[in-house]
Amino acid sequence: MEEQILIFRTSIKSSLDIKHIAALFTLCPQINKWNVDLEDWEKILRIECQGITSTEISKALRAINIFARELE
């Protein structure tokens, strides 16, 4: 399976949100690496993953009250 890079605009507001995302993503073995650019006004989330879709990631994030929209 090919590795892909997904990039999202998010509603992340704080380091507490990032801790929640870290806890969520440890449950997803398909996610290899991820980071958040808190300096960017869009709070960009970049994910390196395999075998998971942007829709699945958005739904998982929504479950912890973080909204994410994939950037094209």
C-alpha positions in Angstrom: 0.0 0.0 0.0 1.3 3.4 -0.9 2.0 6.1 1.7 0.1 9.3 1.2 0.2 12.7 2.7 -3.0 14.4 3.7 -3.3 18.0 4.6 -6.2 19.5 6.6 -7.3 23.0 7.6 -8.5 22.5 11.2 -10.2 24.1 14.2 -7.4 23.3 16.6 -7.0 26.1 19.2 -4.6 24.9 21.8 -1.9 22.4 23.0 -4.8 20.5 24.8 -6.4 19.9 21.4 -3.1 18.5 20.2 -2.9 16.2 23.2 -6.4 14.9 22.3 -5.3 14.3 18.7 -2.2 12.5 19.9 -4.3 10.1 22.0 -6.6 9.5 19.1 -3.9 8.9 16.5 -2.0 6.4 18.7 -5.1 4.2 18.1 -4.6 4.4 14.4 -1.7 2.3 13.2 -2.3 3.6 9.6 -1.0 7.0 10.7 2.8 7.0 10.6 3.6 10.7 11.3 1.7 13.9 11.8 2.2 17.5 12.9 0.2 20.7 13.4 1.3 24.2 12.3 -0.2 26.4 15.1 1.5 29.5 13.6 -0.6 29.2 10.5 -4.0 30.8 10.7 -5.6 27.7 9.2 -3.9 25.5 11.9 -2.7 23.0 9.3 -2.6 19.4 10.2 -0.3 17.2 8.0 -0.6 13.5 8.2 1.6 10.8 6.6 -0.5 7.6 6.4 -1.4 4.4 4.6 -4.8 2.7 4.2 -6.9 5.4 5.7 -9.0 8.1 4.0 -9.3 11.8 4.6 -13.0 11.2 5.4 -12.2 8.6 8.1 -9.7 11.0 9.6 -12.2 13.9 9.5 -14.9 11.8 11.2 -12.4 10.6 13.9 -11.4 14.2 14.6 -15.0 15.3 14.7 -15.6 12.8 17.5 -13.2 14.8 19.7 -14.7 18.2 18.6 -12.0 19.1 16.1 -13.2 20.0 12.6 -10.9 19.3 9.7 -11.3 19.9 6.0 -8.8 18.4 3.5 -6.9 20.9 1.4 -6.5 20.0 -2.3 
